[in-house]
C-alpha cells in the first residue's frame, strides 16, 4: 500500500512508478461504472477505453509531483467514477494510498492552465506509451477547471521511462 508521503524522486522514477501502479490497477473492474457510461451513450468499447484512461490518469496523479489536469473526456470519466463514492474511495485507498480529490482550479490563481493539458499528455505518453483519443484536447479546451489536489506546479522535462526498468 502506498503512503501519502511523496519522497522527492526524479521524473523518470515517478513515471515508472505511474506505469507500475497502472499495471496493478488492471485487476480492478467496476460494472456499475461501465454500465453508467454505456447508459450515457458510450459504446461498450469506448466506455472500457475511458475507464482504462481514467485509471492511467489517476496512476499519474498519484505518482508525479507535476501539476496535471484531465482533458474534457477524462474529466467526464472521472466524474462518472466519483459518483460511485464508496467504490472510488476504496479504489483510491487501495491503489494510490490516499483519496485523490477532484478539485477545480481557481481561475484567478497563478497556475498556468494552458500548460497543464500538454504537460499531462506528455507525462502520460512517457509513462504509458501510445494514448487514446480521450487524451486529446478538444477544440476550445485551452483552460482547465479540474486537477488533483496536492499536485505541485514545476517545470517539466520528460525523459523516456523505459530506460529505467
Phi and psi in radians as a Rosetta constraint file:
Dihedral C 1 N 2 CA 2 C 2 CIRCULARHARMONIC -1.372 0.35
Dihedral N 2 CA 2 C 2 N 3 CIRCULARHARMONIC 2.698 0.35
Dihedral C 2 N 3 CA 3 C 3 CIRCULARHARMONIC -1.911 0.35
Dihedral N 3 CA 3 C 3 N 4 CIRCULARHARMONIC 2.924 0.35
Dihedral C 3 N 4 CA 4 C 4 CIRCULARHARMONIC -1.391 0.35
Dihedral N 4 CA 4 C 4 N 5 CIRCULARHARMONIC -0.043 0.35
Dihedral C 4 N 5 CA 5 C 5 CIRCULARHARMONIC -1.405 0.35
Dihedral N 5 CA 5 C 5 N 6 CIRCULARHARMONIC 2.099 0.35
Dihedral C 5 N 6 CA 6 C 6 CIRCULARHARMONIC -1.740 0.35
Dihedral N 6 CA 6 C 6 N 7 CIRCULARHARMONIC 1.906 0.35
Dihedral C 6 N 7 CA 7 C 7 CIRCULARHARMONIC -1.349 0.35
Dihedral N 7 CA 7 C 7 N 8 CIRCULARHARMONIC 2.405 0.35
Dihedral C 7 N 8 CA 8 C 8 CIRCULARHARMONIC -1.143 0.35
Dihedral N 8 CA 8 C 8 N 9 CIRCULARHARMONIC 2.020 0.35
Dihedral C 8 N 9 CA 9 C 9 CIRCULARHARMONIC -2.203 0.35
Dihedral N 9 CA 9 C 9 N 10 CIRCULARHARMONIC 2.732 0.35
Dihedral C 9 N 10 CA 10 C 10 CIRCULARHARMONIC -1.251 0.35
Dihedral N 10 CA 10 C 10 N 11 CIRCULARHARMONIC 2.831 0.35
Dihedral C 10 N 11 CA 11 C 11 CIRCULARHARMONIC -1.085 0.35
Dihedral N 11 CA 11 C 11 N 12 CIRCULARHARMONIC -0.573 0.35
Dihedral C 11 N 12 CA 12 C 12 CIRCULARHARMONIC -1.036 0.35
Dihedral N 12 CA 12 C 12 N 13 CIRCULARHARMONIC -0.817 0.35
Dihedral C 12 N 13 CA 13 C 13 CIRCULARHARMONIC -1.131 0.35
Dihedral N 13 CA 13 C 13 N 14 CIRCULARHARMONIC -0.737 0.35
Dihedral C 13 N 14 CA 14 C 14 CIRCULARHARMONIC -1.058 0.35
Dihedral N 14 CA 14 C 14 N 15 CIRCULARHARMONIC -0.752 0.35
Dihedral C 14 N 15 CA 15 C 15 CIRCULARHARMONIC -1.190 0.35
Dihedral N 15 CA 15 C 15 N 16 CIRCULARHARMONIC -0.666 0.35
Dihedral C 15 N 16 CA 16 C 16 CIRCULARHARMONIC -1.147 0.35
Dihedral N 16 CA 16 C 16 N 17 CIRCULARHARMONIC -0.670 0.35
Dihedral C 16 N 17 CA 17 C 17 CIRCULARHARMONIC -1.098 0.35
Dihedral N 17 CA 17 C 17 N 18 CIRCULARHARMONIC -0.688 0.35
Dihedral C 17 N 18 CA 18 C 18 CIRCULARHARMONIC -1.089 0.35
Dihedral N 18 CA 18 C 18 N 19 CIRCULARHARMONIC -0.754 0.35
Dihedral C 18 N 19 CA 19 C 19 CIRCULARHARMONIC -1.118 0.35
Dihedral N 19 CA 19 C 19 N 20 CIRCULARHARMONIC -0.730 0.35
Dihedral C 19 N 20 CA 20 C 20 CIRCULARHARMONIC -1.145 0.35
Dihedral N 20 CA 20 C 20 N 21 CIRCULARHARMONIC -0.748 0.35
Dihedral C 20 N 21 CA 21 C 21 CIRCULARHARMONIC -1.098 0.35
Dihedral N 21 CA 21 C 21 N 22 CIRCULARHARMONIC -0.760 0.35
Dihedral C 21 N 22 CA 22 C 22 CIRCULARHARMONIC -1.028 0.35
Dihedral N 22 CA 22 C 22 N 23 CIRCULARHARMONIC -0.706 0.35
Dihedral C 22 N 23 CA 23 C 23 CIRCULARHARMONIC -1.030 0.35
Dihedral N 23 CA 23 C 23 N 24 CIRCULARHARMONIC -0.717 0.35
Dihedral C 23 N 24 CA 24 C 24 CIRCULARHARMONIC -1.158 0.35
Dihedral N 24 CA 24 C 24 N 25 CIRCULARHARMONIC -0.595 0.35
Dihedral C 24 N 25 CA 25 C 25 CIRCULARHARMONIC -1.196 0.35
Dihedral N 25 CA 25 C 25 N 26 CIRCULARHARMONIC -0.258 0.35
Dihedral C 25 N 26 CA 26 C 26 CIRCULARHARMONIC -1.118 0.35
Dihedral N 26 CA 26 C 26 N 27 CIRCULARHARMONIC -0.408 0.35
Dihedral C 26 N 27 CA 27 C 27 CIRCULARHARMONIC -1.281 0.35
Dihedral N 27 CA 27 C 27 N 28 CIRCULARHARMONIC -0.294 0.35
Dihedral C 27 N 28 CA 28 C 28 CIRCULARHARMONIC -1.431 0.35
Dihedral N 28 CA 28 C 28 N 29 CIRCULARHARMONIC 2.377 0.35
Dihedral C 28 N 29 CA 29 C 29 CIRCULARHARMONIC -2.436 0.35
Dihedral N 29 CA 29 C 29 N 30 CIRCULARHARMONIC 2.688 0.35
Dihedral C 29 N 30 CA 30 C 30 CIRCULARHARMONIC -2.483 0.35
Dihedral N 30 CA 30 C 30 N 31 CIRCULARHARMONIC 1.680 0.35
Dihedral C 30 N 31 CA 31 C 31 CIRCULARHARMONIC -1.082 0.35
Dihedral N 31 CA 31 C 31 N 32 CIRCULARHARMONIC -0.620 0.35
Dihedral C 31 N 32 CA 32 C 32 CIRCULARHARMONIC -1.078 0.35
Dihedral N 32 CA 32 C 32 N 33 CIRCULARHARMONIC -0.763 0.35
Dihedral C 32 N 33 CA 33 C 33 CIRCULARHARMONIC -1.141 0.35
Dihedral N 33 CA 33 C 33 N 34 CIRCULARHARMONIC -0.782 0.35
Dihedral C 33 N 34 CA 34 C 34 CIRCULARHARMONIC -1.014 0.35
Dihedral N 34 CA 34 C 34 N 35 CIRCULARHARMONIC -0.833 0.35
Dihedral C 34 N 35 CA 35 C 35 CIRCULARHARMONIC -1.125 0.35
Dihedral N 35 CA 35 C 35 N 36 CIRCULARHARMONIC -0.649 0.35
Dihedral C 35 N 36 CA 36 C 36 CIRCULARHARMONIC -1.093 0.35
Dihedral N 36 CA 36 C 36 N 37 CIRCULARHARMONIC -0.800 0.35
Dihedral C 36 N 37 CA 37 C 37 CIRCULARHARMONIC -1.116 0.35
Dihedral N 37 CA 37 C 37 N 38 CIRCULARHARMONIC -0.663 0.35
Dihedral C 37 N 38 CA 38 C 38 CIRCULARHARMONIC -1.137 0.35
Dihedral N 38 CA 38 C 38 N 39 CIRCULARHARMONIC -0.753 0.35
Dihedral C 38 N 39 CA 39 C 39 CIRCULARHARMONIC -1.077 0.35
Dihedral N 39 CA 39 C 39 N 40 CIRCULARHARMONIC -0.532 0.35
Dihedral C 39 N 40 CA 40 C 40 CIRCULARHARMONIC -1.400 0.35
Dihedral N 40 CA 40 C 40 N 41 CIRCULARHARMONIC 0.023 0.35
Dihedral C 40 N 41 CA 41 C 41 CIRCULARHARMONIC 1.904 0.35
Dihedral N 41 CA 41 C 41 N 42 CIRCULARHARMONIC -0.002 0.35
Dihedral C 41 N 42 CA 42 C 42 CIRCULARHARMONIC -1.377 0.35
Dihedral N 42 CA 42 C 42 N 43 CIRCULARHARMONIC 2.529 0.35
Dihedral C 42 N 43 CA 43 C 43 CIRCULARHARMONIC -1.214 0.35
Dihedral N 43 CA 43 C 43 N 44 CIRCULARHARMONIC 2.836 0.35
Dihedral C 43 N 44 CA 44 C 44 CIRCULARHARMONIC -1.015 0.35
Dihedral N 44 CA 44 C 44 N 45 CIRCULARHARMONIC -0.778 0.35
Dihedral C 44 N 45 CA 45 C 45 CIRCULARHARMONIC -1.061 0.35
Dihedral N 45 CA 45 C 45 N 46 CIRCULARHARMONIC -0.847 0.35
Dihedral C 45 N 46 CA 46 C 46 CIRCULARHARMONIC -1.149 0.35
Dihedral N 46 CA 46 C 46 N 47 CIRCULARHARMONIC -0.628 0.35
Dihedral C 46 N 47 CA 47 C 47 CIRCULARHARMONIC -1.140 0.35
Dihedral N 47 CA 47 C 47 N 48 CIRCULARHARMONIC -0.782 0.35
Dihedral C 47 N 48 CA 48 C 48 CIRCULARHARMONIC -1.103 0.35
Dihedral N 48 CA 48 C 48 N 49 CIRCULARHARMONIC -0.708 0.35
Dihedral C 48 N 49 CA 49 C 49 CIRCULARHARMONIC -1.117 0.35
Dihedral N 49 CA 49 C 49 N 50 CIRCULARHARMONIC -0.722 0.35
Dihedral C 49 N 50 CA 50 C 50 CIRCULARHARMONIC -1.137 0.35
Dihedral N 50 CA 50 C 50 N 51 CIRCULARHARMONIC -0.760 0.35
Dihedral C 50 N 51 CA 51 C 51 CIRCULARHARMONIC -1.057 0.35
Dihedral N 51 CA 51 C 51 N 52 CIRCULARHARMONIC -0.749 0.35
Dihedral C 51 N 52 CA 52 C 52 CIRCULARHARMONIC -1.077 0.35
Dihedral N 52 CA 52 C 52 N 53 CIRCULARHARMONIC -0.711 0.35
Dihedral C 52 N 53 CA 53 C 53 CIRCULARHARMONIC -1.221 0.35
Dihedral N 53 CA 53 C 53 N 54 CIRCULARHARMONIC -0.579 0.35
Dihedral C 53 N 54 CA 54 C 54 CIRCULARHARMONIC -1.147 0.35
Dihedral N 54 CA 54 C 54 N 55 CIRCULARHARMONIC -0.676 0.35
Dihedral C 54 N 55 CA 55 C 55 CIRCULARHARMONIC -1.045 0.35
Dihedral N 55 CA 55 C 55 N 56 CIRCULARHARMONIC -0.764 0.35
Dihedral C 55 N 56 CA 56 C 56 CIRCULARHARMONIC -1.062 0.35
Dihedral N 56 CA 56 C 56 N 57 CIRCULARHARMONIC -0.790 0.35
Dihedral C 56 N 57 CA 57 C 57 CIRCULARHARMONIC -1.066 0.35
Dihedral N 57 CA 57 C 57 N 58 CIRCULARHARMONIC -0.778 0.35
Dihedral C 57 N 58 CA 58 C 58 CIRCULARHARMONIC -1.188 0.35
Dihedral N 58 CA 58 C 58 N 59 CIRCULARHARMONIC -0.626 0.35
Dihedral C 58 N 59 CA 59 C 59 CIRCULARHARMONIC -1.098 0.35
Dihedral N 59 CA 59 C 59 N 60 CIRCULARHARMONIC -0.717 0.35
Dihedral C 59 N 60 CA 60 C 60 CIRCULARHARMONIC -1.138 0.35
Dihedral N 60 CA 60 C 60 N 61 CIRCULARHARMONIC -0.799 0.35
Dihedral C 60 N 61 CA 61 C 61 CIRCULARHARMONIC -1.052 0.35
Dihedral N 61 CA 61 C 61 N 62 CIRCULARHARMONIC -0.628 0.35
Dihedral C 61 N 62 CA 62 C 62 CIRCULARHARMONIC -1.377 0.35
Dihedral N 62 CA 62 C 62 N 63 CIRCULARHARMONIC -0.270 0.35
Dihedral C 62 N 63 CA 63 C 63 CIRCULARHARMONIC -1.945 0.35
Dihedral N 63 CA 63 C 63 N 64 CIRCULARHARMONIC -0.486 0.35
Dihedral C 63 N 64 CA 64 C 64 CIRCULARHARMONIC -1.847 0.35
Dihedral N 64 CA 64 C 64 N 65 CIRCULARHARMONIC 2.664 0.35
Dihedral C 64 N 65 CA 65 C 65 CIRCULARHARMONIC -1.633 0.35
Dihedral N 65 CA 65 C 65 N 66 CIRCULARHARMONIC -0.041 0.35
Dihedral C 65 N 66 CA 66 C 66 CIRCULARHARMONIC -1.328 0.35
Dihedral N 66 CA 66 C 66 N 67 CIRCULARHARMONIC 2.627 0.35
Dihedral C 66 N 67 CA 67 C 67 CIRCULARHARMONIC -1.239 0.35
Dihedral N 67 CA 67 C 67 N 68 CIRCULARHARMONIC 2.231 0.35
Dihedral C 67 N 68 CA 68 C 68 CIRCULARHARMONIC -2.297 0.35
Dihedral N 68 CA 68 C 68 N 69 CIRCULARHARMONIC 2.842 0.35
Dihedral C 68 N 69 CA 69 C 69 CIRCULARHARMONIC -2.646 0.35
Dihedral N 69 CA 69 C 69 N 70 CIRCULARHARMONIC 2.625 0.35
Dihedral C 69 N 70 CA 70 C 70 CIRCULARHARMONIC -1.422 0.35
Dihedral N 70 CA 70 C 70 N 71 CIRCULARHARMONIC 2.644 0.35
Dihedral C 70 N 71 CA 71 C 71 CIRCULARHARMONIC -1.218 0.35
Dihedral N 71 CA 71 C 71 N 72 CIRCULARHARMONIC 3.007 0.35
Dihedral C 71 N 72 CA 72 C 72 CIRCULARHARMONIC -1.017 0.35
Dihedral N 72 CA 72 C 72 N 73 CIRCULARHARMONIC -0.746 0.35
Dihedral C 72 N 73 CA 73 C 73 CIRCULARHARMONIC -1.090 0.35
Dihedral N 73 CA 73 C 73 N 74 CIRCULARHARMONIC -0.814 0.35
Dihedral C 73 N 74 CA 74 C 74 CIRCULARHARMONIC -1.121 0.35
Dihedral N 74 CA 74 C 74 N 75 CIRCULARHARMONIC -0.643 0.35
Dihedral C 74 N 75 CA 75 C 75 CIRCULARHARMONIC -1.127 0.35
Dihedral N 75 CA 75 C 75 N 76 CIRCULARHARMONIC -0.673 0.35
Dihedral C 75 N 76 CA 76 C 76 CIRCULARHARMONIC -1.068 0.35
Dihedral N 76 CA 76 C 76 N 77 CIRCULARHARMONIC -0.801 0.35
Dihedral C 76 N 77 CA 77 C 77 CIRCULARHARMONIC -1.129 0.35
Dihedral N 77 CA 77 C 77 N 78 CIRCULARHARMONIC -0.701 0.35
Dihedral C 77 N 78 CA 78 C 78 CIRCULARHARMONIC -1.138 0.35
Dihedral N 78 CA 78 C 78 N 79 CIRCULARHARMONIC -0.779 0.35
Dihedral C 78 N 79 CA 79 C 79 CIRCULARHARMONIC -1.005 0.35
Dihedral N 79 CA 79 C 79 N 80 CIRCULARHARMONIC -0.781 0.35
Dihedral C 79 N 80 CA 80 C 80 CIRCULARHARMONIC -1.078 0.35
Dihedral N 80 CA 80 C 80 N 81 CIRCULARHARMONIC -0.728 0.35
Dihedral C 80 N 81 CA 81 C 81 CIRCULARHARMONIC -1.117 0.35
Dihedral N 81 CA 81 C 81 N 82 CIRCULARHARMONIC -0.760 0.35
Dihedral C 81 N 82 CA 82 C 82 CIRCULARHARMONIC -1.079 0.35
Dihedral N 82 CA 82 C 82 N 83 CIRCULARHARMONIC -0.471 0.35
Dihedral C 82 N 83 CA 83 C 83 CIRCULARHARMONIC -1.052 0.35
Dihedral N 83 CA 83 C 83 N 84 CIRCULARHARMONIC -0.479 0.35
Dihedral C 83 N 84 CA 84 C 84 CIRCULARHARMONIC -1.592 0.35
Dihedral N 84 CA 84 C 84 N 85 CIRCULARHARMONIC 1.241 0.35
Dihedral C 84 N 85 CA 85 C 85 CIRCULARHARMONIC -0.979 0.35
Dihedral N 85 CA 85 C 85 N 86 CIRCULARHARMONIC -0.803 0.35
Dihedral C 85 N 86 CA 86 C 86 CIRCULARHARMONIC -1.135 0.35
Dihedral N 86 CA 86 C 86 N 87 CIRCULARHARMONIC -0.794 0.35
Dihedral C 86 N 87 CA 87 C 87 CIRCULARHARMONIC -1.094 0.35
Dihedral N 87 CA 87 C 87 N 88 CIRCULARHARMONIC -0.764 0.35
Dihedral C 87 N 88 CA 88 C 88 CIRCULARHARMONIC -1.095 0.35
Dihedral N 88 CA 88 C 88 N 89 CIRCULARHARMONIC -0.775 0.35
Dihedral C 88 N 89 CA 89 C 89 CIRCULARHARMONIC -1.061 0.35
Dihedral N 89 CA 89 C 89 N 90 CIRCULARHARMONIC -0.829 0.35
Dihedral C 89 N 90 CA 90 C 90 CIRCULARHARMONIC -1.057 0.35
Dihedral N 90 CA 90 C 90 N 91 CIRCULARHARMONIC -0.752 0.35
Dihedral C 90 N 91 CA 91 C 91 CIRCULARHARMONIC -1.023 0.35
Dihedral N 91 CA 91 C 91 N 92 CIRCULARHARMONIC -0.905 0.35
Dihedral C 91 N 92 CA 92 C 92 CIRCULARHARMONIC -1.029 0.35
Dihedral N 92 CA 92 C 92 N 93 CIRCULARHARMONIC -0.833 0.35
Dihedral C 92 N 93 CA 93 C 93 CIRCULARHARMONIC -1.139 0.35
Dihedral N 93 CA 93 C 93 N 94 CIRCULARHARMONIC -0.705 0.35
Dihedral C 93 N 94 CA 94 C 94 CIRCULARHARMONIC -1.190 0.35
Dihedral N 94 CA 94 C 94 N 95 CIRCULARHARMONIC -0.838 0.35
Dihedral C 94 N 95 CA 95 C 95 CIRCULARHARMONIC -1.659 0.35
Dihedral N 95 CA 95 C 95 N 96 CIRCULARHARMONIC -0.591 0.35
Dihedral C 95 N 96 CA 96 C 96 CIRCULARHARMONIC -1.767 0.35
Dihedral N 96 CA 96 C 96 N 97 CIRCULARHARMONIC -0.377 0.35
Dihedral C 96 N 97 CA 97 C 97 CIRCULARHARMONIC 1.613 0.35
Dihedral N 97 CA 97 C 97 N 98 CIRCULARHARMONIC -0.205 0.35
Dihedral C 97 N 98 CA 98 C 98 CIRCULARHARMONIC -2.758 0.35
Dihedral N 98 CA 98 C 98 N 99 CIRCULARHARMONIC 2.883 0.35
Dihedral C 98 N 99 CA 99 C 99 CIRCULARHARMONIC -1.331 0.35
Dihedral N 99 CA 99 C 99 N 100 CIRCULARHARMONIC 2.148 0.35
Dihedral C 99 N 100 CA 100 C 100 CIRCULARHARMONIC -1.567 0.35
Dihedral N 100 CA 100 C 100 N 101 CIRCULARHARMONIC 1.908 0.35
Dihedral C 100 N 101 CA 101 C 101 CIRCULARHARMONIC -1.320 0.35
Dihedral N 101 CA 101 C 101 N 102 CIRCULARHARMONIC 2.597 0.35
Dihedral C 101 N 102 CA 102 C 102 CIRCULARHARMONIC -1.754 0.35
Dihedral N 102 CA 102 C 102 N 103 CIRCULARHARMONIC 1.863 0.35
Dihedral C 102 N 103 CA 103 C 103 CIRCULARHARMONIC -2.147 0.35
Dihedral N 103 CA 103 C 103 N 104 CIRCULARHARMONIC 2.085 0.35
Dihedral C 103 N 104 CA 104 C 104 CIRCULARHARMONIC -1.105 0.35
Dihedral N 104 CA 104 C 104 N 105 CIRCULARHARMONIC 2.529 0.35
Dihedral C 104 N 105 CA 105 C 105 CIRCULARHARMONIC -1.398 0.35
Dihedral N 105 CA 105 C 105 N 106 CIRCULARHARMONIC 2.366 0.35
Dihedral C 105 N 106 CA 106 C 106 CIRCULARHARMONIC -1.227 0.35
Dihedral N 106 CA 106 C 106 N 107 CIRCULARHARMONIC 2.040 0.35
Dihedral C 106 N 107 CA 107 C 107 CIRCULARHARMONIC -1.054 0.35
Dihedral N 107 CA 107 C 107 N 108 CIRCULARHARMONIC -0.325 0.35
Dihedral C 107 N 108 CA 108 C 108 CIRCULARHARMONIC -1.781 0.35
Dihedral N 108 CA 108 C 108 N 109 CIRCULARHARMONIC 0.173 0.35
Dihedral C 108 N 109 CA 109 C 109 CIRCULARHARMONIC -1.385 0.35
Dihedral N 109 CA 109 C 109 N 110 CIRCULARHARMONIC 3.013 0.35
Dihedral C 109 N 110 CA 110 C 110 CIRCULARHARMONIC -1.489 0.35
Dihedral N 110 CA 110 C 110 N 111 CIRCULARHARMONIC -0.007 0.35
Dihedral C 110 N 111 CA 111 C 111 CIRCULARHARMONIC -1.155 0.35
Dihedral N 111 CA 111 C 111 N 112 CIRCULARHARMONIC 2.135 0.35
Dihedral C 111 N 112 CA 112 C 112 CIRCULARHARMONIC -1.340 0.35
Dihedral N 112 CA 112 C 112 N 113 CIRCULARHARMONIC 1.597 0.35
Dihedral C 112 N 113 CA 113 C 113 CIRCULARHARMONIC -0.936 0.35
Dihedral N 113 CA 113 C 113 N 114 CIRCULARHARMONIC -0.735 0.35
Dihedral C 113 N 114 CA 114 C 114 CIRCULARHARMONIC -1.112 0.35
Dihedral N 114 CA 114 C 114 N 115 CIRCULARHARMONIC -0.275 0.35
Dihedral C 114 N 115 CA 115 C 115 CIRCULARHARMONIC -1.613 0.35
Dihedral N 115 CA 115 C 115 N 116 CIRCULARHARMONIC -0.340 0.35
Dihedral C 115 N 116 CA 116 C 116 CIRCULARHARMONIC -1.199 0.35
Dihedral N 116 CA 116 C 116 N 117 CIRCULARHARMONIC -0.767 0.35
Dihedral C 116 N 117 CA 117 C 117 CIRCULARHARMONIC -1.151 0.35
Dihedral N 117 CA 117 C 117 N 118 CIRCULARHARMONIC -0.849 0.35
Dihedral C 117 N 118 CA 118 C 118 CIRCULARHARMONIC -1.066 0.35
Dihedral N 118 CA 118 C 118 N 119 CIRCULARHARMONIC -0.658 0.35
Dihedral C 118 N 119 CA 119 C 119 CIRCULARHARMONIC -1.114 0.35
Dihedral N 119 CA 119 C 119 N 120 CIRCULARHARMONIC -0.782 0.35
Dihedral C 119 N 120 CA 120 C 120 CIRCULARHARMONIC -1.042 0.35
Dihedral N 120 CA 120 C 120 N 121 CIRCULARHARMONIC -0.813 0.35
Dihedral C 120 N 121 CA 121 C 121 CIRCULARHARMONIC -1.114 0.35
Dihedral N 121 CA 121 C 121 N 122 CIRCULARHARMONIC -0.715 0.35
Dihedral C 121 N 122 CA 122 C 122 CIRCULARHARMONIC -1.095 0.35
Dihedral N 122 CA 122 C 122 N 123 CIRCULARHARMONIC -0.776 0.35
Dihedral C 122 N 123 CA 123 C 123 CIRCULARHARMONIC -1.125 0.35
Dihedral N 123 CA 123 C 123 N 124 CIRCULARHARMONIC -0.775 0.35
Dihedral C 123 N 124 CA 124 C 124 CIRCULARHARMONIC -1.089 0.35
Dihedral N 124 CA 124 C 124 N 125 CIRCULARHARMONIC -0.749 0.35
Dihedral C 124 N 125 CA 125 C 125 CIRCULARHARMONIC -1.115 0.35
Dihedral N 125 CA 125 C 125 N 126 CIRCULARHARMONIC -0.684 0.35
Dihedral C 125 N 126 CA 126 C 126 CIRCULARHARMONIC -1.153 0.35
Dihedral N 126 CA 126 C 126 N 127 CIRCULARHARMONIC -0.646 0.35
Dihedral C 126 N 127 CA 127 C 127 CIRCULARHARMONIC -1.406 0.35
Dihedral N 127 CA 127 C 127 N 128 CIRCULARHARMONIC -0.693 0.35
Dihedral C 127 N 128 CA 128 C 128 CIRCULARHARMONIC -2.026 0.35
Dihedral N 128 CA 128 C 128 N 129 CIRCULARHARMONIC -0.116 0.35
Dihedral C 128 N 129 CA 129 C 129 CIRCULARHARMONIC 1.468 0.35
Dihedral N 129 CA 129 C 129 N 130 CIRCULARHARMONIC -2.560 0.35
Dihedral C 129 N 130 CA 130 C 130 CIRCULARHARMONIC -0.986 0.35
Dihedral N 130 CA 130 C 130 N 131 CIRCULARHARMONIC 2.451 0.35
Dihedral C 130 N 131 CA 131 C 131 CIRCULARHARMONIC -2.032 0.35
Dihedral N 131 CA 131 C 131 N 132 CIRCULARHARMONIC 2.687 0.35
Dihedral C 131 N 132 CA 132 C 132 CIRCULARHARMONIC -1.392 0.35
Dihedral N 132 CA 132 C 132 N 133 CIRCULARHARMONIC 3.118 0.35
Dihedral C 132 N 133 CA 133 C 133 CIRCULARHARMONIC -1.103 0.35
Dihedral N 133 CA 133 C 133 N 134 CIRCULARHARMONIC -0.348 0.35
Dihedral C 133 N 134 CA 134 C 134 CIRCULARHARMONIC -1.128 0.35
Dihedral N 134 CA 134 C 134 N 135 CIRCULARHARMONIC -0.291 0.35
Dihedral C 134 N 135 CA 135 C 135 CIRCULARHARMONIC -1.621 0.35
Dihedral N 135 CA 135 C 135 N 136 CIRCULARHARMONIC -0.045 0.35
Dihedral C 135 N 136 CA 136 C 136 CIRCULARHARMONIC -1.376 0.35
Dihedral N 136 CA 136 C 136 N 137 CIRCULARHARMONIC 2.435 0.35
Dihedral C 136 N 137 CA 137 C 137 CIRCULARHARMONIC -1.364 0.35
Dihedral N 137 CA 137 C 137 N 138 CIRCULARHARMONIC 2.204 0.35
Dihedral C 137 N 138 CA 138 C 138 CIRCULARHARMONIC -1.360 0.35
Dihedral N 138 CA 138 C 138 N 139 CIRCULARHARMONIC 2.682 0.35
Dihedral C 138 N 139 CA 139 C 139 CIRCULARHARMONIC -0.968 0.35
Dihedral N 139 CA 139 C 139 N 140 CIRCULARHARMONIC 2.273 0.35
Dihedral C 139 N 140 CA 140 C 140 CIRCULARHARMONIC 1.573 0.35
Dihedral N 140 CA 140 C 140 N 141 CIRCULARHARMONIC -0.121 0.35
Dihedral C 140 N 141 CA 141 C 141 CIRCULARHARMONIC -1.591 0.35
Dihedral N 141 CA 141 C 141 N 142 CIRCULARHARMONIC 1.395 0.35
Dihedral C 141 N 142 CA 142 C 142 CIRCULARHARMONIC -1.885 0.35
Dihedral N 142 CA 142 C 142 N 143 CIRCULARHARMONIC 0.092 0.35
Dihedral C 142 N 143 CA 143 C 143 CIRCULARHARMONIC -2.399 0.35
Dihedral N 143 CA 143 C 143 N 144 CIRCULARHARMONIC 2.992 0.35
Dihedral C 143 N 144 CA 144 C 144 CIRCULARHARMONIC -2.256 0.35
Dihedral N 144 CA 144 C 144 N 145 CIRCULARHARMONIC 2.458 0.35
Dihedral C 144 N 145 CA 145 C 145 CIRCULARHARMONIC -2.029 0.35
Dihedral N 145 CA 145 C 145 N 146 CIRCULARHARMONIC 0.039 0.35
Dihedral C 145 N 146 CA 146 C 146 CIRCULARHARMONIC -2.442 0.35
Dihedral N 146 CA 146 C 146 N 147 CIRCULARHARMONIC 2.509 0.35
Dihedral C 146 N 147 CA 147 C 147 CIRCULARHARMONIC -2.748 0.35
Dihedral N 147 CA 147 C 147 N 148 CIRCULARHARMONIC 2.717 0.35
Dihedral C 147 N 148 CA 148 C 148 CIRCULARHARMONIC -1.214 0.35
Dihedral N 148 CA 148 C 148 N 149 CIRCULARHARMONIC 2.253 0.35
Dihedral C 148 N 149 CA 149 C 149 CIRCULARHARMONIC -1.097 0.35
Dihedral N 149 CA 149 C 149 N 150 CIRCULARHARMONIC 2.559 0.35
Dihedral C 149 N 150 CA 150 C 150 CIRCULARHARMONIC 1.668 0.35
Dihedral N 150 CA 150 C 150 N 151 CIRCULARHARMONIC -0.184 0.35
Dihedral C 150 N 151 CA 151 C 151 CIRCULARHARMONIC -1.287 0.35
Dihedral N 151 CA 151 C 151 N 152 CIRCULARHARMONIC 2.627 0.35
Dihedral C 151 N 152 CA 152 C 152 CIRCULARHARMONIC -2.005 0.35
Dihedral N 152 CA 152 C 152 N 153 CIRCULARHARMONIC 2.472 0.35
Dihedral C 152 N 153 CA 153 C 153 CIRCULARHARMONIC -1.562 0.35
Dihedral N 153 CA 153 C 153 N 154 CIRCULARHARMONIC 2.030 0.35
Dihedral C 153 N 154 CA 154 C 154 CIRCULARHARMONIC -2.474 0.35
Dihedral N 154 CA 154 C 154 N 155 CIRCULARHARMONIC 2.733 0.35
Dihedral C 154 N 155 CA 155 C 155 CIRCULARHARMONIC -1.142 0.35
Dihedral N 155 CA 155 C 155 N 156 CIRCULARHARMONIC 2.604 0.35
Dihedral C 155 N 156 CA 156 C 156 CIRCULARHARMONIC -2.337 0.35
Dihedral N 156 CA 156 C 156 N 157 CIRCULARHARMONIC 2.346 0.35
Dihedral C 156 N 157 CA 157 C 157 CIRCULARHARMONIC -2.270 0.35
Dihedral N 157 CA 157 C 157 N 158 CIRCULARHARMONIC 2.079 0.35
Dihedral C 157 N 158 CA 158 C 158 CIRCULARHARMONIC -1.814 0.35
Dihedral N 158 CA 158 C 158 N 159 CIRCULARHARMONIC 1.863 0.35
Dihedral C 158 N 159 CA 159 C 159 CIRCULARHARMONIC -1.404 0.35
Dihedral N 159 CA 159 C 159 N 160 CIRCULARHARMONIC 3.062 0.35
Dihedral C 159 N 160 CA 160 C 160 CIRCULARHARMONIC -1.330 0.35
Dihedral N 160 CA 160 C 160 N 161 CIRCULARHARMONIC 2.081 0.35
Dihedral C 160 N 161 CA 161 C 161 CIRCULARHARMONIC -1.218 0.35
Dihedral N 161 CA 161 C 161 N 162 CIRCULARHARMONIC -0.495 0.35
Dihedral C 161 N 162 CA 162 C 162 CIRCULARHARMONIC -1.105 0.35
Dihedral N 162 CA 162 C 162 N 163 CIRCULARHARMONIC -0.381 0.35
Dihedral C 162 N 163 CA 163 C 163 CIRCULARHARMONIC -1.270 0.35
Dihedral N 163 CA 163 C 163 N 164 CIRCULARHARMONIC -0.240 0.35
Dihedral C 163 N 164 CA 164 C 164 CIRCULARHARMONIC -1.757 0.35
Dihedral N 164 CA 164 C 164 N 165 CIRCULARHARMONIC 0.189 0.35
